[in-house]
């Protein structure tokens, strides 16, 4: 593990100590769990942004074919063979 120093407000330190006592854990464990949650939320936000961009792109391009929704697999096979 990498050791680091963090400055907390008195209220944050008190709340973390109380929570650690209730959960029978340490403040360090709670801080690591909080960081893990923040990282996971950021990753979900990135995925959500990609999903929104994909949705926004849907229907914006035209292939000139009228049966793409039914024959997409065949068109993919042909595209990868080219």
Secondary structure, DSSP 8 states (H G I E B T S, - for coil): ---------HHHHHHHHHHHHHHT--HHHHHHHHHHHHHHHHHHHHHHHHHHHHHHHTTS---S-S-HHHHHHHHHHHHHH-
